[in-house]
Amino acid sequence: MYPVTPQFLATLATSHTMVARVDAYYNGALTASNLPFTDGTVTVDRGSKTRRTLSLTIAGTKLLPWAELDTLAPYGQQLVVSRGIRYMNGAEEWAPLGTFRINEPSGDIHTGPVTVTGATMEAAIIDDKFQAPTSTQGYGGCVDAITALIRQTLPSATIVNLTAGARNPTCAVATWDANADRWDAVCQIALAMRAEIYVDAQNRFVITDLPDVVNGPVAWDIADGEGGNLISSARSVSRTAVYNAVVASGENTASGAAPVSGTAKDTSPTSPTRWGGPFGKVTKFISSALFITAGDCQAAAQYALYDATAPNVTTSIDALPNPALEGNDIIRLSAAGKKERYLVQSLAIPLTATGDFSITLRGGKEDAT
């Protein structure tokens, strides 16, 4: 979660004045400040290749672009979005919601409104496919290879390594063909170091460990009842996307090494998803050219098993909006007499006071505190 003050979090559950702002930039220079939008939503989704997307509505036709350098044209123009609170004393506190490359502006040329969609800068890496076979040869560590691949597209990109101990393991040599997806390559390298990568609300490429719902820190508490911030909640449980075995494989033609693999299974006798128990046998397969030894595969399979066996308990809630939340935060939900920890899978943050704020949570674990 973006680091806001305790006062900010406490105020969310009380009557307050929200503020939101959208500024336009081109080539690093501010072109228009505080655009007069009438509606908008920032969506954060862990399951999407672009972690954050923007939908914005602006009344009238004045900002409908006609020329390539117009404020809302889709030729590299960006929108920087934030939402915050105005306190009783007039002071304001803000949380960034992202920097979005404009993808598609549209609108009726006579009446408007202008609608704009945008995405965070993973989109730029996705667009820049490899023009020739590209290798990780010469990069000492995984973070070094990730940084190089990103900065070949965005030379001034900020890459932040937030993994435990800021680890930077040795990167195996792998080659991607021409026309291969550069962002897929970046994500494969992150997977090889047992991490994930995404663009955060501050426009940084963040490399981080997968969240630990059981032991990780709670970013925010959501509760029902008097003084709480929960409006409504719905719950569903599915066996879809729940696995009790993971097979990791690697085949690296660049290194000349033989194909390798490793398997991890849920063998806990008390686990409801134990391999061969009433749940059955359900295997997930992962692969990477950066797994070059059986040990690499075994470690990757064991690491992935933790997430694979997580209950697919999806809880959708409407709560008082918290713009500081990130897509891998852990929240504690106290509702219907139960207290559980969840991973934030996705959320939609409105840019107006009347917009709906919804969160989809995954994996509920009972919280003993």
Secondary structure, DSSP 8 states (H G I E B T S, - for coil): -----HHHHHHHTS--EEEEEEEEEETTEEEESS--EEEEEEEEETTSSSSEEEEEEESSSTT---STTSTT-SSS-EEEEEEEEE-TTS-EEEEEEEEEEEEEEEE-TTT--EEEEEE-THHHHHHS--SS-EE-TT--BHHHHHHHHHHTT-TT--EEE-SGGG---B----EE-TT--HHHHHHHHHHHTT-EEEE-TTS-EEEE----TTTS---EEEE-STT--EEEEEEEEE-TT--SEEEEEE--TTTT---EEEEEE---TT-TT-TTSTT---EEEEE-TT--SHHHHHHHHHHHHHHHTS-EEEEEEEES--TT--TT-EEEEEETTEEEEEEEEEEEEESSTTS--EEEEEEEEE---
